[in-house]
């Protein structure tokens, strides 16, 4: 039997891979809350990241001690999936470089990401990226630390496209509350929560720009917090609006009760997953030539869409049909490159006609 091409090889080849980030990132600022989040992560699986907050979580004057505590947690066995990162202070705070040094020294090999808050411009982000790289090199780390950049100032929103292109950046995170505050009262407080955070024209404009910039550079747009702490239905609704109306693929949580409804909101529904599976299985059997499925023509454009859908479903922990689960099993049965696979030219014409 001829080796089959895996969808990721057949449909993307050498194109930059889209970051495989879980749909939720949960922020916790104290040792107790981080440990609680790690217990929940071990129960639910790696369907959400944990972010140790060294900015808002650090008592004033105790930033180094707090970073040591967070670094130890990230390096510990409690971090079962290596999906724990940290937010440090902004580049104008006196503690930010010492926090980087501590976190990279304590947990550099296991640090899932670093988040930069309150960037005012692309220059701030470039400085952060360069400094993280220099600290990693001094520590002898043989990896690039993924960077998440908080877009929560007008300057950062203006520079979103340049920021998205900075080396190492894997997500642009829209910071709703600080973005409103940074406008000197021009945006009302009602825009800090729903429905205003989605309906105010300046908020809509900024969110669309951030999401578009991220997606154009093959990185993840992440939506900021919802203030609904004890209302899972509202949390779910906010997450769905962020996903469906603005194109965000990830969202922050600030309370453990928010995690499940956020993850669920970002999971494709079962019908979409079943359809994607059927189309991709047929496409693979046709060696990724065009096919006819339920009276509709599909080719590599739609295959890429449905493969991205299955990837999102998988990383969000959605239940997959066996044929879809097989795509995420070890790939020893697949060809490594398109050149290893049989030519599809012979089947392309008949498949396109449904023959």
QUIDA-V779528 format. One record per backbone hydrogen bond with DSSP energy under -1.0 kcal/mol. NH is the residue of the N-H (numbers start at 1). CO is the residue of the C=O. If there is no record, write none. Layout:
BEGIN
nh->[NH & NH]
co->[CO & CO]
END
This chain:
BEGIN
nh->[9 & 10 & 11 & 15 & 21 & 25 & 26 & 27 & 28 & 34 & 35 & 36 & 37 & 38 & 39 & 40 & 41 & 42 & 43 & 44 & 45 & 47 & 49 & 50 & 51 & 52 & 53 & 54 & 62 & 66 & 67 & 68 & 69 & 70 & 71 & 72 & 73 & 74 & 75 & 79 & 80 & 85 & 86 & 87 & 88 & 93 & 96 & 99 & 100 & 101 & 102 & 103 & 104 & 105 & 106 & 107 & 108 & 110 & 111 & 112 & 114 & 115 & 116 & 125 & 126 & 127 & 128 & 129 & 130 & 131 & 132 & 133 & 134 & 135 & 136 & 137 & 138 & 139 & 140 & 141 & 147 & 148 & 149 & 150 & 151 & 157 & 158 & 159 & 160 & 163 & 164 & 166 & 169 & 170 & 171 & 172 & 173 & 174 & 175 & 176 & 179 & 180 & 181 & 182 & 183 & 184 & 186 & 191 & 192 & 193 & 197 & 198 & 199 & 200 & 204 & 205 & 206 & 207 & 208 & 209 & 210 & 211 & 212 & 213 & 214 & 215 & 216 & 217 & 218 & 219 & 220 & 222 & 223 & 235 & 236 & 237 & 238 & 239 & 240 & 241 & 242 & 243 & 244 & 245 & 247 & 248 & 249 & 251 & 252 & 253 & 258 & 259 & 262 & 263 & 264 & 265 & 266 & 273 & 274 & 275 & 276 & 277 & 278 & 279 & 280 & 281 & 282 & 283 & 284 & 285 & 286 & 287 & 288 & 289 & 291 & 293 & 296 & 298 & 303 & 304 & 305 & 306 & 307 & 308 & 309 & 310 & 311 & 312 & 313 & 314 & 315 & 316 & 317 & 318 & 325 & 326 & 327 & 328 & 329 & 334 & 335 & 348 & 351 & 352 & 353 & 354 & 355]
co->[6 & 6 & 7 & 12 & 19 & 251 & 49 & 253 & 51 & 30 & 31 & 32 & 33 & 34 & 35 & 36 & 37 & 38 & 39 & 40 & 41 & 45 & 24 & 83 & 26 & 85 & 28 & 87 & 59 & 62 & 63 & 64 & 65 & 66 & 67 & 68 & 69 & 70 & 71 & 76 & 78 & 50 & 113 & 52 & 115 & 90 & 93 & 95 & 96 & 97 & 98 & 99 & 100 & 101 & 102 & 103 & 104 & 107 & 107 & 84 & 146 & 86 & 148 & 121 & 122 & 123 & 124 & 125 & 126 & 127 & 128 & 129 & 130 & 131 & 132 & 133 & 134 & 135 & 137 & 136 & 168 & 114 & 171 & 116 & 173 & 153 & 154 & 155 & 157 & 159 & 160 & 163 & 166 & 147 & 147 & 220 & 149 & 222 & 151 & 174 & 175 & 176 & 177 & 178 & 180 & 181 & 183 & 188 & 189 & 190 & 193 & 195 & 195 & 196 & 200 & 201 & 202 & 203 & 204 & 205 & 206 & 207 & 208 & 209 & 210 & 211 & 212 & 213 & 215 & 214 & 170 & 172 & 250 & 231 & 232 & 233 & 234 & 235 & 236 & 237 & 238 & 239 & 240 & 241 & 243 & 242 & 221 & 23 & 223 & 25 & 255 & 256 & 258 & 259 & 260 & 261 & 262 & 269 & 270 & 271 & 272 & 273 & 274 & 275 & 276 & 277 & 278 & 279 & 280 & 281 & 282 & 284 & 283 & 286 & 298 & 296 & 293 & 291 & 299 & 300 & 301 & 302 & 303 & 304 & 305 & 306 & 307 & 308 & 309 & 310 & 311 & 312 & 314 & 313 & 321 & 322 & 324 & 325 & 326 & 331 & 4 & 344 & 347 & 348 & 349 & 351 & 350]
END
